[in-house]
Amino acid sequence: MKRAVYPGSFDPITKGHLDIIKRASKIFDEVIVAVATNSSKKPLFTIEERIEIINKVVQDYPNVKVDTFNGLLVEYCSNKEAYVIIKGLRAVSDFEYEFQMASINKKLKENIETLFMMTNTKYSYLSSSLVKEIGRLNGSIEDLVPQEIIPIILKKLNSLQ
């Protein structure tokens, strides 16, 4: 079985993330969307909420699983017998950081590859941080995230004000 891991904080998941997931699900037998517990970020949603939200938007993709991980990504991949890490790239600036991460991951685990997927150009500007900022300022996030999670995001943002 060809299994890949698509890691990220997904706080919240965007249409750009979902585009990468859809495309990866056509290439691999199984794609694990691995929600990172990143202590350097202050998330809007808890890990449990993010997993629930992602499960809601990937339910039409039977070969996509959602999980969480803490620690080294390459160790997580090895434990899941996944030998490909999927990384979405929006711009050249993403590449510099992701190239460095791919290189250190290769140094740590030679048998794990990183696959860079260019985002659809209509999502090249999109990030979870922008979604949260636009939502906080009462702007429309309709074209940025899947329809079914807009009320969840807005409710969460409103509860913080």
LUMGUDO-441504 format. One record per atom (N, C-alpha, C): x, y, z; residue number from 1; atom name. Coordinates in steps of 0.05 Angstrom, whole numbers, always signed. Example, Ala and Ser with C-alpha at 12.3 -4.5 7.8 and 13.67 -1.06 7.14 Angstrom:
BEGIN
R; +264; -114; +156; 1; N
R; +246; -90; +156; 1; CA
R; +264; -66; +156; 1; C
R; +257; -45; +142; 2; N
R; +273; -21; +143; 2; CA
R; +258; +1; +157; 2; C
***
This chain:
BEGIN
R; +17; -24; +0; 1; N
R; +0; +0; +0; 1; CA
R; +18; +25; +0; 1; C
R; +12; +43; -18; 2; N
R; +26; +68; -19; 2; CA
R; +12; +88; -1; 2; C
R; +25; +95; +21; 3; N
R; +13; +112; +42; 3; CA
R; +30; +138; +44; 3; C
R; +16; +160; +45; 4; N
R; +30; +186; +48; 4; CA
R; +19; +201; +72; 4; C
R; +35; +219; +82; 5; N
R; +26; +236; +104; 5; CA
R; +27; +265; +95; 5; C
R; +5; +279; +100; 6; N
R; +3; +308; +94; 6; CA
R; +1; +322; +121; 6; C
R; +24; +332; +131; 7; N
R; +24; +344; +158; 7; CA
R; +18; +374; +157; 7; C
R; +8; +384; +179; 8; N
R; +3; +413; +182; 8; CA
R; -12; +419; +207; 8; C
R; -16; +445; +212; 9; N
R; -32; +452; +236; 9; CA
R; -61; +454; +229; 9; C
R; -68; +461; +204; 10; N
R; -95; +461; +194; 10; CA
R; -114; +476; +213; 10; C
R; -107; +501; +219; 11; N
R; -121; +517; +240; 11; CA
R; -132; +543; +228; 11; C
R; -153; +542; +212; 12; N
R; -169; +519; +203; 12; CA
R; -159; +509; +176; 12; C
R; -171; +486; +168; 13; N
R; -166; +476; +141; 13; CA
R; -178; +496; +121; 13; C
R; -163; +500; +99; 14; N
R; -172; +518; +78; 14; CA
R; -178; +503; +52; 14; C
R; -189; +517; +33; 15; N
R; -194; +505; +7; 15; CA
R; -167; +497; -7; 15; C
R; -146; +511; +0; 16; N
R; -119; +504; -11; 16; CA
R; -110; +478; +0; 16; C
R; -114; +474; +27; 17; N
R; -107; +448; +39; 17; CA
R; -123; +426; +26; 17; C
R; -149; +431; +23; 18; N
R; -167; +410; +13; 18; CA
R; -160; +403; -16; 18; C
R; -151; +423; -32; 19; N
R; -142; +418; -59; 19; CA
R; -119; +398; -59; 19; C
R; -100; +402; -42; 20; N
R; -77; +384; -40; 20; CA
R; -86; +356; -31; 20; C
R; -104; +355; -12; 21; N
R; -114; +329; -2; 21; CA
R; -128; +314; -25; 21; C
R; -145; +327; -39; 22; N
R; -160; +314; -61; 22; CA
R; -141; +303; -82; 22; C
R; -121; +319; -90; 23; N
R; -102; +311; -111; 23; CA
R; -84; +288; -101; 23; C
R; -76; +290; -76; 24; N
R; -59; +268; -65; 24; CA
R; -75; +242; -62; 24; C
R; -101; +244; -56; 25; N
R; -117; +220; -53; 25; CA
R; -120; +205; -80; 25; C
R; -114; +218; -102; 26; N
R; -115; +204; -128; 26; CA
R; -89; +191; -134; 26; C
R; -68; +198; -120; 27; N
R; -41; +187; -125; 27; CA
R; -34; +164; -107; 27; C
R; -43; +166; -82; 28; N
R; -36; +147; -61; 28; CA
R; -60; +130; -53; 28; C
R; -54; +105; -44; 29; N
R; -75; +88; -34; 29; CA
R; -87; +99; -8; 29; C
R; -71; +111; +8; 30; N
R; -80; +123; +33; 30; CA
R; -65; +149; +38; 30; C
R; -80; +170; +46; 31; N
R; -68; +195; +54; 31; CA
R; -76; +200; +83; 31; C
R; -56; +204; +100; 32; N
R; -61; +211; +128; 32; CA
R; -57; +241; +131; 32; C
R; -79; +255; +138; 33; N
R; -76; +283; +144; 33; CA
R; -68; +284; +174; 33; C
R; -43; +292; +179; 34; N
R; -32; +291; +206; 34; CA
R; -31; +319; +218; 34; C
R; -48; +323; +238; 35; N
R; -50; +349; +251; 35; CA
R; -29; +350; +272; 35; C
R; -11; +370; +268; 36; N
R; +12; +374; +286; 36; CA
R; +4; +389; +311; 36; C
R; +14; +380; +333; 37; N
R; +12; +395; +358; 37; CA
R; +36; +413; +360; 37; C
R; +34; +437; +349; 38; N
R; +57; +455; +347; 38; CA
R; +56; +474; +371; 38; C
R; +75; +471; +390; 39; N
R; +75; +487; +414; 39; CA
R; +83; +516; +409; 39; C
R; +95; +522; +385; 40; N
R; +103; +549; +380; 40; CA
R; +80; +567; +368; 40; C
R; +58; +554; +362; 41; N
R; +35; +568; +352; 41; CA
R; +12; +569; +373; 41; C
R; -3; +590; +372; 42; N
R; -27; +591; +390; 42; CA
R; -51; +586; +372; 42; C
R; -61; +561; +372; 43; N
R; -83; +554; +354; 43; CA
R; -110; +566; +363; 43; C
R; -126; +570; +343; 44; N
R; -154; +579; +347; 44; CA
R; -170; +555; +357; 44; C
R; -166; +532; +344; 45; N
R; -181; +508; +350; 45; CA
R; -163; +488; +364; 45; C
R; -175; +472; +382; 46; N
R; -161; +450; +395; 46; CA
R; -154; +429; +375; 46; C
R; -137; +411; +382; 47; N
R; -130; +388; +365; 47; CA
R; -156; +372; +358; 47; C
R; -172; +367; +379; 48; N
R; -196; +351; +375; 48; CA
R; -216; +365; +356; 48; C
R; -218; +392; +359; 49; N
R; -236; +407; +341; 49; CA
R; -225; +406; +312; 49; C
R; -199; +409; +309; 50; N
R; -188; +408; +282; 50; CA
R; -192; +381; +269; 50; C
R; -189; +360; +284; 51; N
R; -193; +333; +273; 51; CA
R; -222; +330; +265; 51; C
R; -241; +339; +282; 52; N
R; -269; +337; +275; 52; CA
R; -276; +353; +250; 52; C
R; -265; +377; +248; 53; N
R; -270; +394; +225; 53; CA
R; -259; +382; +199; 53; C
R; -234; +371; +201; 54; N
R; -222; +359; +177; 54; CA
R; -238; +334; +169; 54; C
R; -245; +317; +188; 55; N
R; -262; +294; +182; 55; CA
R; -287; +302; +167; 55; C
R; -299; +324; +175; 56; N
R; -324; +333; +162; 56; CA
R; -319; +340; +133; 56; C
R; -296; +351; +126; 57; N
R; -292; +360; +98; 57; CA
R; -279; +338; +81; 57; C
R; -269; +317; +93; 58; N
R; -256; +296; +76; 58; CA
R; -273; +270; +75; 58; C
R; -298; +272; +85; 59; N
R; -314; +248; +87; 59; CA
R; -320; +235; +60; 59; C
R; -318; +250; +38; 60; N
R; -322; +239; +12; 60; CA
R; -298; +224; +0; 60; C
R; -276; +224; +15; 61; N
R; -251; +211; +6; 61; CA
R; -245; +188; +25; 61; C
R; -254; +164; +17; 62; N
R; -251; +141; +35; 62; CA
R; -222; +133; +41; 62; C
R; -203; +141; +24; 63; N
R; -175; +134; +29; 63; CA
R; -160; +156; +44; 63; C
R; -175; +176; +55; 64; N
R; -162; +197; +71; 64; CA
R; -169; +193; +100; 64; C
R; -149; +191; +117; 65; N
R; -152; +188; +146; 65; CA
R; -142; +213; +159; 65; C
R; -152; +218; +183; 66; N
R; -143; +242; +198; 66; CA
R; -131; +232; +225; 66; C
R; -108; +242; +232; 67; N
R; -95; +234; +256; 67; CA
R; -80; +258; +268; 67; C
R; -68; +255; +290; 68; N
R; -52; +276; +303; 68; CA
R; -25; +265; +310; 68; C
R; -5; +282; +311; 69; N
R; +21; +273; +319; 69; CA
R; +36; +295; +335; 69; C
R; +55; +285; +351; 70; N
R; +72; +303; +366; 70; CA
R; +100; +292; +364; 70; C
R; +119; +309; +360; 71; N
R; +147; +299; +358; 71; CA
R; +156; +301; +329; 71; C
R; +176; +284; +323; 72; N
R; +188; +285; +296; 72; CA
R; +169; +273; +275; 72; C
R; +165; +287; +254; 73; N
R; +148; +278; +233; 73; CA
R; +158; +252; +220; 73; C
R; +184; +250; +216; 74; N
R; +195; +225; +204; 74; CA
R; +190; +201; +222; 74; C
R; +191; +204; +248; 75; N
R; +185; +182; +266; 75; CA
R; +156; +174; +264; 75; C
R; +138; +194; +262; 76; N
R; +110; +188; +259; 76; CA
R; +105; +173; +233; 76; C
R; +118; +182; +211; 77; N
R; +115; +169; +185; 77; CA
R; +125; +140; +186; 77; C
R; +147; +136; +199; 78; N
R; +158; +108; +201; 78; CA
R; +138; +91; +216; 78; C
R; +127; +101; +238; 79; N
R; +108; +86; +254; 79; CA
R; +83; +79; +238; 79; C
R; +76; +96; +220; 80; N
R; +52; +92; +203; 80; CA
R; +58; +77; +177; 80; C
R; +84; +70; +173; 81; N
R; +93; +58; +148; 81; CA
R; +85; +74; +124; 81; C
R; +89; +100; +127; 82; N
R; +84; +119; +105; 82; CA
R; +112; +130; +97; 82; C
R; +118; +128; +72; 83; N
R; +145; +135; +64; 83; CA
R; +146; +160; +46; 83; C
R; +124; +174; +45; 84; N
R; +122; +199; +30; 84; CA
R; +109; +221; +48; 84; C
R; +122; +244; +49; 85; N
R; +111; +267; +62; 85; CA
R; +101; +286; +40; 85; C
R; +77; +295; +41; 86; N
R; +66; +314; +22; 86; CA
R; +68; +342; +33; 86; C
R; +78; +360; +17; 87; N
R; +80; +388; +25; 87; CA
R; +68; +405; +3; 87; C
R; +50; +422; +9; 88; N
R; +39; +440; -10; 88; CA
R; +55; +466; -12; 88; C
R; +60; +475; -35; 89; N
R; +76; +500; -39; 89; CA
R; +58; +521; -53; 89; C
R; +58; +545; -41; 90; N
R; +43; +567; -52; 90; CA
R; +61; +585; -69; 90; C
R; +85; +589; -60; 91; N
R; +103; +608; -73; 91; CA
R; +132; +600; -68; 91; C
R; +150; +614; -81; 92; N
R; +179; +609; -78; 92; CA
R; +187; +611; -48; 92; C
R; +175; +629; -34; 93; N
R; +182; +633; -6; 93; CA
R; +176; +608; +10; 93; C
R; +155; +593; +4; 94; N
R; +149; +568; +17; 94; CA
R; +170; +547; +11; 94; C
R; +180; +548; -14; 95; N
R; +200; +528; -22; 95; CA
R; +225; +528; -5; 95; C
R; +235; +552; +1; 96; N
R; +260; +554; +17; 96; CA
R; +258; +539; +44; 96; C
R; +237; +545; +58; 97; N
R; +232; +532; +84; 97; CA
R; +228; +502; +81; 97; C
R; +210; +495; +62; 98; N
R; +203; +467; +59; 98; CA
R; +227; +450; +48; 98; C
R; +244; +463; +32; 99; N
R; +268; +449; +22; 99; CA
R; +286; +442; +46; 99; C
R; +289; +461; +64; 100; N
R; +306; +457; +88; 100; CA
R; +294; +434; +105; 100; C
R; +268; +435; +109; 101; N
R; +255; +414; +124; 101; CA
R; +257; +386; +111; 101; C
R; +254; +386; +84; 102; N
R; +256; +360; +70; 102; CA
R; +285; +350; +72; 102; C
R; +304; +368; +71; 103; N
R; +332; +359; +73; 103; CA
R; +339; +347; +101; 103; C
R; +329; +360; +122; 104; N
R; +335; +350; +149; 104; CA
R; +319; +324; +153; 104; C
R; +295; +322; +142; 105; N
R; +280; +297; +145; 105; CA
R; +294; +274; +131; 105; C
R; +305; +280; +108; 106; N
R; +320; +260; +93; 106; CA
R; +345; +251; +108; 106; C
R; +358; +270; +121; 107; N
R; +382; +264; +138; 107; CA
R; +373; +245; +161; 107; C
R; +350; +251; +173; 108; N
R; +341; +235; +196; 108; CA
R; +331; +207; +188; 108; C
R; +317; +206; +165; 109; N
R; +306; +180; +155; 109; CA
R; +309; +179; +125; 109; C
R; +329; +166; +115; 110; N
R; +335; +165; +87; 110; CA
R; +313; +153; +70; 110; C
R; +297; +135; +82; 111; N
R; +276; +121; +66; 111; CA
R; +250; +137; +63; 111; C
R; +249; +161; +74; 112; N
R; +225; +177; +72; 112; CA
R; +229; +200; +52; 112; C
R; +212; +201; +32; 113; N
R; +214; +222; +11; 113; CA
R; +194; +245; +17; 113; C
R; +200; +268; +7; 114; N
R; +182; +291; +8; 114; CA
R; +172; +297; -20; 114; C
R; +146; +299; -23; 115; N
R; +134; +305; -49; 115; CA
R; +122; +333; -47; 115; C
R; +133; +352; -63; 116; N
R; +122; +379; -64; 116; CA
R; +100; +380; -84; 116; C
R; +77; +391; -76; 117; N
R; +55; +395; -95; 117; CA
R; +49; +425; -95; 117; C
R; +49; +435; -119; 118; N
R; +42; +464; -123; 118; CA
R; +12; +467; -118; 118; C
R; +5; +487; -103; 119; N
R; -23; +492; -99; 119; CA
R; -36; +503; -125; 119; C
R; -61; +499; -127; 120; N
R; -76; +511; -149; 120; CA
R; -72; +541; -148; 120; C
R; -67; +555; -170; 121; N
R; -61; +583; -169; 121; CA
R; -83; +600; -156; 121; C
R; -107; +591; -157; 122; N
R; -129; +606; -145; 122; CA
R; -127; +606; -114; 122; C
R; -109; +589; -103; 123; N
R; -105; +589; -74; 123; CA
R; -77; +597; -66; 123; C
R; -62; +608; -84; 124; N
R; -34; +614; -78; 124; CA
R; -30; +635; -57; 124; C
R; -49; +651; -52; 125; N
R; -48; +673; -32; 125; CA
R; -58; +664; -5; 125; C
R; -70; +640; -3; 126; N
R; -87; +632; +19; 126; CA
R; -70; +619; +42; 126; C
R; -77; +627; +66; 127; N
R; -65; +614; +90; 127; CA
R; -86; +614; +112; 127; C
R; -83; +596; +131; 128; N
R; -101; +594; +154; 128; CA
R; -100; +620; +170; 128; C
R; -76; +632; +172; 129; N
R; -73; +658; +187; 129; CA
R; -90; +679; +174; 129; C
R; -90; +681; +147; 130; N
R; -107; +701; +134; 130; CA
R; -136; +696; +138; 130; C
R; -144; +671; +138; 131; N
R; -172; +664; +142; 131; CA
R; -181; +674; +170; 131; C
R; -165; +669; +190; 132; N
R; -171; +677; +217; 132; CA
R; -172; +708; +219; 132; C
R; -153; +721; +207; 133; N
R; -153; +750; +208; 133; CA
R; -177; +763; +194; 133; C
R; -183; +753; +170; 134; N
R; -206; +763; +155; 134; CA
R; -232; +758; +171; 134; C
R; -234; +734; +182; 135; N
R; -258; +727; +198; 135; CA
R; -261; +745; +223; 135; C
R; -238; +749; +236; 136; N
R; -238; +767; +260; 136; CA
R; -248; +795; +253; 136; C
R; -241; +804; +229; 137; N
R; -249; +831; +221; 137; CA
R; -275; +832; +206; 137; C
R; -291; +811; +209; 138; N
R; -317; +808; +197; 138; CA
R; -318; +809; +166; 138; C
R; -296; +801; +154; 139; N
R; -295; +798; +125; 139; CA
R; -306; +771; +117; 139; C
R; -312; +768; +91; 140; N
R; -322; +743; +81; 140; CA
R; -300; +722; +77; 140; C
R; -304; +698; +88; 141; N
R; -285; +676; +85; 141; CA
R; -297; +655; +66; 141; C
R; -319; +661; +52; 142; N
R; -333; +642; +36; 142; CA
R; -317; +628; +15; 142; C
R; -299; +643; +2; 143; N
R; -283; +631; -20; 143; CA
R; -257; +618; -9; 143; C
R; -253; +619; +17; 144; N
R; -227; +611; +29; 144; CA
R; -228; +584; +42; 144; C
R; -251; +576; +53; 145; N
R; -254; +551; +67; 145; CA
R; -279; +536; +57; 145; C
R; -280; +510; +62; 146; N
R; -304; +495; +54; 146; CA
R; -329; +506; +67; 146; C
R; -351; +507; +52; 147; N
R; -376; +519; +61; 147; CA
R; -385; +508; +88; 147; C
R; -383; +482; +91; 148; N
R; -394; +469; +115; 148; CA
R; -380; +476; +141; 148; C
R; -357; +488; +139; 149; N
R; -343; +495; +165; 149; CA
R; -343; +525; +170; 149; C
R; -355; +541; +152; 150; N
R; -356; +570; +157; 150; CA
R; -370; +577; +184; 150; C
R; -394; +565; +189; 151; N
R; -407; +571; +215; 151; CA
R; -390; +564; +239; 151; C
R; -375; +542; +237; 152; N
R; -358; +533; +259; 152; CA
R; -336; +554; +265; 152; C
R; -324; +563; +243; 153; N
R; -302; +583; +246; 153; CA
R; -312; +609; +257; 153; C
R; -334; +619; +246; 154; N
R; -346; +644; +254; 154; CA
R; -355; +643; +284; 154; C
R; -367; +621; +291; 155; N
R; -375; +618; +319; 155; CA
R; -351; +619; +338; 155; C
R; -330; +605; +330; 156; N
R; -306; +605; +347; 156; CA
R; -294; +633; +349; 156; C
R; -292; +647; +326; 157; N
R; -281; +674; +326; 157; CA
R; -298; +693; +343; 157; C
R; -324; +690; +341; 158; N
R; -342; +707; +356; 158; CA
R; -340; +702; +386; 158; C
R; -335; +678; +393; 159; N
R; -333; +671; +422; 159; CA
R; -308; +683; +435; 159; C
R; -289; +692; +419; 160; N
R; -264; +703; +429; 160; CA
R; -266; +734; +432; 160; C
R; -287; +746; +421; 161; N
R; -289; +775; +422; 161; CA
R; -305; +785; +446; 161; C
***
